[in-house]
Amino acid sequence: MSGTCAACDCELDENPIKVTVGGNTVEVCCDDCAQALREADASQAQASGH
């Protein structure tokens, strides 16, 4: 039913975590992947802001 984690490509369970990255909502498998995507998104936004 669910797909795969946007960060690590693991199979998602029935309760994926939704994270907004670059204006798009993606689903991840755990808090660690969610945090990694948030940090990557913040770095990208900061880099393009300069």
C-alpha positions in Angstrom: 0.0 0.0 0.0 2.6 2.5 1.0 5.8 3.1 -1.0 9.3 3.5 0.1 11.1 5.9 2.3 12.2 9.1 0.5 15.5 9.1 2.4 16.6 5.5 2.5 14.3 3.5 0.2 13.1 1.1 2.9 9.6 -0.1 2.8 7.2 2.2 4.6 4.9 0.7 7.3 1.3 1.7 7.9 2.3 4.9 9.8 4.9 6.7 7.7 6.2 10.1 8.8 5.3 13.0 6.5 8.0 15.6 5.9 7.7 18.7 3.7 10.8 19.2 1.6 11.1 21.9 -1.0 7.4 22.5 -0.9 6.6 18.8 -1.5 5.4 16.4 1.1 7.2 13.1 1.2 7.0 10.1 3.5 9.8 8.5 5.5 10.1 5.5 7.6 11.6 6.9 10.9 12.5 10.1 12.8 16.2 9.7 11.7 15.2 9.9 8.0 12.8 12.7 8.7 15.6 14.7 10.4 18.1 14.0 7.6 15.6 15.3 5.0 14.9 18.4 7.1 18.6 19.2 7.4 19.2 18.6 3.7 16.3 20.9 2.9 17.6 23.6 5.2 21.0 23.4 3.7 19.6 23.6 0.2 17.5 26.6 1.1 20.4 28.3 2.7 22.7 27.6 -0.2 20.2 29.0 -2.8 19.5 32.1 -0.7 23.0 33.4 -1.1 
